């Protein structure tokens, strides 16, 4: 009987302490800033904002470096095309905490915007150009060619200038512009490369 009584008292005590702790915790948290943080429909956003703020305030070298990167280049998929504007859905960012409003960018096209179609060369053509390049390099090394100009190595890609009207939704493009466009939602392109 002594063992049963001790077990019963331990169980009842545990239940009473558990209930008292739950009551006290709920009562205290509703009056504190911390308790208010966990209530409401936007608790995820509050947590995300707090974590982002903490990271930005920290001296984390990698994050500071990512935030300080400047770029005149953005890569994405064409979402829509009009006469002089391409809506681009960006697919990459150097900043993991970048502004989500930059996922869709308005790219203006003017008369100076160059649009280039990039395609892979035929393998046989590339091998022929590569052999010619190696021959020219050999001539330059052996001294049989007196030109001081270094031969240009062959490219595996063909570049063909096309019209902006050839751009269609769903195409992958690389867009260049003057100046830093890493945080620009709208800018004028100097070159659009269609892959």
N, C-alpha and C positions, 0 to 999 in steps of 0.2 A: 504494500500500500504506500509506503514511503516513496518508492520509485515512481509510482503512478502520479502521486501528488506533486512531486518535483517536476515531472515532465509536463503535467497540466499547467502548473504555475509558469513554467518557461514558455509554453505556447501562448497562454493568455497574455503574459507580459510582452511577448514579441508582437502580438497582434495589436495590443494597446499602444505600444511605442511606435509601431508602424503607422497606425491611424493618426496618432498625435503628430508625428513627423510630417505626414502628408498634409494635414490641416495647417500646421505652422508654416511649412514651405509654401503652400499655396497662398496663404494669408500674407506672408512677408513679400513674396515675389510680386504680388499685385500692387504693392506700394513702392517698389524699387524700380529704378531705371532698367536694370537687367531684366526684371520680370516683364516690363512693357516691351522690351526688345523682342521677346519670343511670342508676343500676341499680335494678332492681326493677319491680314491677307498678304502683306508684303514682307514677311520675315525673310524670305530667301533674298530679295533684293537688298534689304538692309544688311544682311550678312555679307553679300557680295560687295556692296559699297564700302563696308567697313574693312574688309580684307584688301580691297583695291587701294583704299586710302592708306592703310598701314604699309603696304608694299611701296607705294609711291613716296611715302615719308621716310622709308628705311634707306639705308646706304647700300642697298643691294646693287653691286656693280653691273651684273648682267641686265637687270631691269633698267637701270639708268642708261646703260649703253643702248639698249633696244629703243628706249624712248628718244634718245638723242640722234638716232639715225635719220638722215635726210635722204630723200629719194626723188628722182625725176621720172620714175618708172612705176607702173602698176600693171598687174596681170589680172585677167578676168574673163568672164563669159559675157557675150553681148546679150542683153535682155531685150532691148528694143532699139530700133534705128529710125530716125526721121531724117529730113533733108540735111540738117547741119548739127544734129546732136545724136550721140550714141549713149544709151544707158548701159552702164557696165556693172555687172555683179562681180565685185572683187573676190578673188579666191585666196589671197595670201596677205598676211600682215606680219611685219617684223615685231610688232608689239602685241603680246598675248592679251593685254588689257585694252586694246585699241577701241576707239569709239565705234559702237555698232552701227551708227548712222553712216559710216563710211563704207559699208558693205555695198551700197548702191551709189555709183558716181555718174555724174553727167559730164560727158566728154564732148566738148564742142569741136567741130571740124570746120576749118576755113580753107582758103585757096592755097595756103602754104603747107597744109597737113599732107604728109606723104603716107600713102597706104601701100604696104608691101606684102605680097604673098610669098611665104617661105615654104618651099617643098624640098624633099630630099632628092638629090641627084641620083641618076641611074648609076648603079655600082660600077659598071664597066667604064662609063665616062669618068667617074671619080678616080678609078685606078689609072686610067690613061693620063689624067691631069697630074696625078701623084708621081707617076714615073717621069713625066716631063719636068716636074719640079725637082725631083731628086737628081736628074741629069744636069740641070742648071746649077744646082748646089755643088755637084761634083766638079763641074767646070770652074766654078768660082774658087773652090778649095785648091784645085790643081794649078790654078793660075792661067788656064787657057782662055778664060773670059776676063777681060780687063775692066768690065763695068763694076763700079763700086756699089751699085744698087743691089740690094738683097732681093732675090726673087720672092714673090708673094706665094705662100703656101696655098694649095687648093682648098676650097671649102666643100664640105659634104652637102651643102644646101644651095639651091638655086633661089635667087631673089628676083622677083618680078614685080614691078610697080603696077598697081591696079587702081581702079576707081573706087571712091568711097561708096558708090552705089552697089558695089559687090559685097559689102558687109551685110551679114544676115544674123538674126537672132540665133543663139545657140553656138556660135563660133567662138573659139578660144583666141584671144588676142593679147598682145603685149603693147602697152601704150606708153609713149614717152612725151614729156612736156618740158618747157623751159622752167627752171626753178624747182623748188621743193613742192611736191604734190602729195607728200605722205599724209597730210591732214586736210587735203582739199577735197570737198565733195563735188566741186565743179571746176573744170579747167579746160584750156584749149590744148589739143594734142598737136605735137610737131610731127610725130610719126606713129602709125598704127601698124604693127606687124601681125599678120594673120597666119596662124600656124595650121 
